[in-house]
């Protein structure tokens, strides 16, 4: 059961180029900025970007799963797309129960992209990721650069807002 203020976190594995190609075919969205590296570079994106509806589709899946797990039905799901998602980015959704009224649960959902930049161990860079190599972090996104300790070493990454979403489910 849900409680106001409850936080549910969902993490998706890194987005792949293969996933973008499959999504383009399945959705009919053939915009080459999502699948053609040369085209995406030519139009100033410095590489392909994920479909906004791909990440929003993941939000919809989370909401659908919550409804199914709690014998409920989806009433509404909405989204504002705020930032680009790149191949190699992890998607992290923070789903917060905002209110519960008359068996209707309202959620506020923040979906961030987590772009790995470099991995260091013992003061040495042991891996550089594509986001760092291509300079995918914009000036304004530099405020989102963080580090975390992993078993492999210290990971430097950029975490940035991809989508702000909301949803309501009715519980039976």
C-alpha positions in Angstrom: 0.0 0.0 0.0 1.1 3.6 -0.5 1.8 6.4 2.0 2.1 10.1 1.2 5.8 10.9 0.9 6.8 7.4 0.0 9.7 7.2 -2.5 10.0 4.5 -5.1 13.2 4.5 -7.2 13.6 2.7 -10.6 16.9 2.5 -12.4 17.3 1.5 -16.1 20.4 0.0 -17.5 22.4 2.3 -19.9 20.6 3.2 -23.1 22.2 1.6 -26.1 22.3 2.5 -29.8 20.7 -0.8 -30.6 17.8 0.1 -28.3 17.4 3.4 -30.2 17.2 1.6 -33.5 14.7 -0.9 -32.2 12.6 1.8 -30.7 12.7 3.8 -34.0 11.4 0.8 -35.9 8.7 -0.1 -33.3 7.4 3.4 -32.8 7.7 4.6 -36.4 9.8 7.6 -35.3 12.5 7.6 -38.0 14.0 10.9 -37.1 17.7 10.4 -37.9 18.9 12.3 -34.8 18.1 9.1 -32.9 19.8 6.5 -35.2 22.2 8.2 -37.6 25.4 9.4 -35.9 26.6 11.4 -38.9 23.3 13.2 -39.3 23.1 14.0 -35.6 26.6 15.4 -35.7 25.8 17.4 -38.9 22.8 19.1 -37.1 24.9 20.1 -34.1 24.0 17.4 -31.6 27.5 15.9 -31.4 26.0 12.4 -31.6 22.6 10.6 -31.5 20.1 11.3 -28.7 17.4 9.0 -27.4 13.8 9.5 -28.3 12.0 11.5 -25.6 9.1 9.0 -25.9 11.4 6.2 -25.1 12.2 7.5 -21.7 8.6 8.6 -21.2 7.6 5.1 -22.1 9.7 3.8 -19.2 7.8 6.2 -16.9 4.5 4.7 -18.2 5.8 1.2 -17.6 6.6 2.1 -13.9 3.1 3.6 -13.4 1.5 0.6 -15.1 3.5 -1.8 -12.9 2.5 0.1 -9.8 -1.2 0.0 -10.8 -1.0 -3.8 -11.5 0.9 -4.6 -8.3 -1.7 -2.7 -6.3 -4.9 -3.9 -8.1 -5.4 -0.4 -9.5 -6.0 1.3 -12.8 -4.2 4.2 -14.5 -6.2 7.4 -14.6 -3.6 9.7 -16.1 0.1 10.0 -16.9 1.8 13.1 -18.2 5.3 14.4 -18.8 7.4 17.4 -19.6 10.6 16.5 -21.5 13.4 18.6 -20.1 16.8 17.2 -21.2 18.5 15.0 -23.7 19.3 11.4 -23.0 22.3 9.9 -24.7 23.6 6.4 -25.4 25.3 5.1 -22.3 23.1 7.1 -19.9 21.3 5.4 -17.1 17.8 6.5 -16.4 16.8 7.0 -12.8 13.2 7.6 -11.8 12.3 8.9 -8.4 8.5 8.3 -7.9 7.0 10.1 -5.0 3.5 9.6 -3.6 2.2 13.1 -3.5 -1.3 12.5 -2.2 -4.0 9.9 -1.6 -7.6 10.9 -1.8 -10.7 8.7 -2.3 -8.5 5.7 -3.4 -6.7 7.9 -6.0 -2.9 8.0 -5.6 -1.1 10.9 -7.2 2.6 10.6 -8.0 5.3 13.1 -8.8 8.0 11.6 -11.0 11.5 12.9 -11.6 13.5 11.0 -14.2 17.2 11.9 -14.4 19.8 10.8 -16.9 23.1 9.7 -15.3 25.9 10.0 -17.9 29.2 8.4 -16.9 32.2 10.5 -17.7 35.3 8.8 -16.2 36.4 6.2 -13.8 39.5 6.7 -11.6 41.4 4.4 -9.3 44.3 5.4 -7.1 44.4 8.8 -8.7 44.7 7.5 -12.3 42.0 7.6 -14.9 41.3 4.0 -15.9 38.3 4.6 -18.2 36.9 7.5 -20.1 33.3 7.3 -21.3 31.8 8.6 -24.5 30.1 11.5 -22.7 33.5 12.8 -21.6 35.2 12.1 -24.9 32.6 13.9 -27.0 32.1 16.8 -24.6 28.4 16.0 -24.2 28.1 17.9 -20.9 26.9 21.5 -21.6 28.0 24.5 -19.6 24.7 24.5 -17.7 24.9 20.8 -17.0 28.3 21.1 -15.3 26.4 21.9 -12.1 25.2 18.3 -12.2 28.6 16.7 -12.1 29.0 14.3 -9.2 31.2 11.4 -8.0 30.5 8.1 -6.4 32.6 5.3 -5.1 32.1 2.0 -7.0 33.9 -1.3 -6.6 35.9 -0.4 -9.7 36.9 3.1 -8.5 35.6 6.6 -8.3 33.0 7.3 -11.0 32.5 10.9 -12.2 29.2 11.4 -13.8 26.6 14.0 -14.8 23.1 13.7 -13.5 20.6 15.9 -15.1 16.8 16.2 -15.3 15.4 14.3 -18.3 11.7 14.4 -17.6 9.3 15.7 -15.0 6.2 13.5 -14.9 3.0 12.9 -13.0 0.5 10.2 -12.7 -2.7 9.1 -10.9 -3.9 5.6 -10.3 -7.2 4.5 -8.8 -7.0 1.7 -6.3 -9.8 -0.9 -6.2 
